[in-house]
Amino acid sequence: MIPKISKFYYYFYSENPHALIQLIGEANEYYSDSSISESKREMFKKHQLYYELLNTIEFTLESYGYINFFAEYEDLVAELPSLCQLLKEFGHLDVIENINQATSFYKKYSNQFESLRNTSLEYDERDAIYEKLDSKFDSYFNLSASMQHLSEQIKNNPNNFCLDKDGKSFEKEFTGQLETFYLNKNLQKRYSFHKGKVYGECFDFDFDGNKKSLSFYKNEHSYERLKQWYKNGNLKYEKYADDVYNYWHENGQIHIERNGETLQKWDENGKKIK
């Protein structure tokens, strides 16, 4: 079973390792082809397990810390050997030794970790156990590098990891426009992409299909808002330069006019505000 992924979101998140892996790992649609060999099916199955473990364990560690991870998430701790095996198969070897050291630490102090799970434990008692374990723990394993590595593998050969919604292959460096839609079939986004990355003028629309905003993207994390519209279609904001822009009231009356050091304001009736 091969994950079906929206082409729009695949390219939009291509520069964000966590988001790209989560997008594929949490797919809820799959492409089935009887011509796919059993070995390739196993490969996709293994990939899916790897995404899930890597994403879930990394998120839990980042959110709750190492001591809480071993104390509160026994089900994920039990998956660490499976994760190590997958890390090895995918060539992500650097982190395995630290995972094994951390697991050994957990086994060595299993009684103390078990104590932390005791819900009747007083706060000061729990804090004392936690601080003692934390002071001894030195086997941190950073999964971010593995996620970055996996993300690069996906981008270099995307069709070994997923297919688009129509069961078609992804281009490594797609250039053009892509769209995504609301459940009511109205257009939600129309974005420009260049060589597989979001770039250029991109429109967002509201649920009713009206223009909402126009932005210029340099990449997923860097963009500036150029225009915004009210639901009635009137322009709300337009930027011409960093210090040259206008705001309008919903009725179409100019509200704020900024031109360099000069700033002017008007109320909804066109009366100038001093």
C-alpha angles and dihedrals in degrees: 000000000000119000114247110220132188108251089218094056094039092060095036092057096036092109094047110076095192094048094044093051092045091049092056096035093054097044113142098191126066137191116226122197121175089207092067111105122242091245091055091048089054089049092055091045090052091048091053092051090048093052091049097048096040094048097042097045094044091049093048093049092048092047102042109017132240100284093049089045092059094039100045107025107057091153091060093042087057088055095057094092089052090049091051091052091051092046088055094048092049092048096248096133106148097080099045096084092053091049090052091048091050091049090051089052090051092051093046093054097032092131092057092047089050089053091056088060091059104108092198092060114119116245095244091049091050092047091051092053091044094051092047092052092043092053091055099041114101105147102098116167119202112208094181091088090052090050090051090049092049091047090055090049090052093049093046093052108011096167091066087063109033147348131219124263091274093050091254129136125262121241114232093224108025115183121189141056127311130189137204127196141211121242088262088061093248117137113267104175137004109189134176121230131193122194092342097313132099107256138154133010115002128182128209121197132197125241091271092054098256121139110266106173145345118215135176112226125202089177139330092286100038124061142126129219111240102174141008130190135203118236089256089062097253117134114257103180139003128183122203098168137346091276099027117076144121136219124199134200116243091258091061096258114136110254107176129013118188121185111166108295093351117095123178131179136196133186124235091274095054096258112145115242115220 
